[in-house]
């Protein structure tokens, strides 16, 4: 009996300790005020409230640390951490499972969310919200977005998680991710996938790094019309960026200024169509720089290089290769001494660095003179005999033409001949019998006019005689140009 009483007393003391020590679940509760200072875990239930941490928090129990249950809430970690014990497989640091929640702001202040043996930040039904300045590390999974639309994520670091770093699932559309680092995770850095027949479309990822992940840097499964811009994906075990399919495939995605290197495969396109790829830099990957397991199902994917970054049109021009239809091995890099170069009035591709691209292409050169003499397309130092200019012609300023193989192309005008202008006096002699006939006709008219005393006829006779005399010898000064 004594032992039992001591055990009960110990449990009561431990329980009291757990609910009174800051940072343990239930040490703090929502007061319903518009502004609240937080030093423990619990539900966030007050619409429009601002919750600010003044200490690091965490839990060793089974409940989530923070459940978001109302709209227009701001959770400011204020640089403090939310730490789990990694023993519980269900508890999350931040969870929201509303049918449709709006205008939520989570500002980490670069505090850490760590030690959670499930998804650390789980957001379901989130809309028109901002998640920023978070460091998510050493969890089972970093951040998962589920059926959530039109949210902004920026300055997010998700690293050293056992599974995926960031997951965008099940009809999560029109979200933007800026300045994202999802690296050193056990599986994919970013997983953008279809779930329950719901693809995640029209999302934008800008300024993204996915490196040293255990599977893919970025994995896209049956999702369309997404933008990936200024992405670095390197040293991933499998693929830098993989477009895969478990269903109908992906379509209409944009990749702009993407670098993939030191992966097994740089870029994989499987059952993927109408992908527009600008300025891909894919190199030193173990396998192919660009790969598809089934090129027959990967159609209308286009590789384009221009001399400017981002969405800005090229200044000097661009190269649009023919639709991709085979694996590309070698070294795809843009810039001086690299495979692809575009400068003023010149577009070149070194096909020895990636022979699969020694195919047809459309070249655009911008800002050329509009008054070139008999302009021609040149391939290296010779006139190109198998190039085809667009109907606007080669003096259009912005010029387009098709080529069927690769070297260095430019447009040049020929040398116009030197021309001299001078005045030459030319003499035209009228044959004598013609002059004589004119003078006789003038004399006859004069005689008739004199006989009739007709002034008009006399005047006409003088005119005829004068014309005859003038035509005897015409002297005219004519300007002549010879070239």
Buried (B, 14 or more C-beta within 10 A) or exposed (E): EEEEEEEEEEEEEEEEEBEEEBBBBBBBEBEEEEEBBBBBBBBBBBEEBBBBBEBBBBBBBEBBBBBBBBBBBBBBBBBBBBBBEBEBEEBBBBBBBBEEBBBBBBBBBBBBBBBBBBBBBBBBBBBBBBBBBBBBBBBBBBBBBBBBBBBBBBBBBBBBBBBBBBBBBBBBBBBBBBBBBBBBBBBBBBBBBBBEEBBBBBBBBBBBBBBBBBBBBBBBBBBBBBBBBBBBBBBBBBBBBBBBBEEEBBBBBBBBBBBBBBBBBBBBBBBBBBBBBBBBBBBEBEBBBBBBEEBEBBBEBBBBBBBBEEEEEBBBBBBBBBBBEEBBBBBBBBEEEBBBBBBEBBBBBBBEBBEBBBBBBBBBBBEBBEEBEEBBBBBEEEEBEEBEBBEEEBBBEEBBBBBEEBBBBBBBBEEEEEEEEEEEEEEEEBEEEEBEEBBEBBBEBBEBBEEEEBEEBBEBBEEBBEBBEEBBEEEEEEEEEEE
